[in-house]
Amino acid sequence: MSLNHLTEKIIGAAIKVHRTLGPGFLESVYQAALAYEIEKDGIPFEKEKALPVVYEDIFLEVGFR
């Protein structure tokens, strides 16, 4: 799958979730709905992947996701 096609599918899924649910929910609701849509499209992904935060020469253990 090309990067443009993948991007189009992900943005389309996000728009569908937003249009279906509307505003006002917690982030966790939108995250679960988007994960469902992306999984339904057969796109591999990881939820809340931990990202390192580097400050000067050290890694900060802050749990940034």
Secondary structure as the mmCIF struct_conf table of DSSP 4:
data_model
#
loop_
_struct_conf.conf_type_id
_struct_conf.id
_struct_conf.beg_label_comp_id
_struct_conf.beg_label_asym_id
_struct_conf.beg_label_seq_id
_struct_conf.end_label_comp_id
_struct_conf.end_label_asym_id
_struct_conf.end_label_seq_id
HELX_RH_AL_P HELX_RH_AL_P1 LEU A 3 LEU A 21
BEND BEND1 PRO A 23 PRO A 23
BEND BEND2 PHE A 25 PHE A 25
HELX_RH_AL_P HELX_RH_AL_P2 GLU A 27 LYS A 40
TURN_TY1_P TURN_TY1_P1 ASP A 41 GLY A 42
TURN_TY1_P TURN_TY1_P2 LYS A 47 GLU A 48
STRN STRN1 VAL A 53 TYR A 55
TURN_TY1_P TURN_TY1_P3 GLU A 56 ASP A 57
STRN STRN2 ILE A 58 LEU A 60
BEND BEND3 VAL A 62 VAL A 62
#
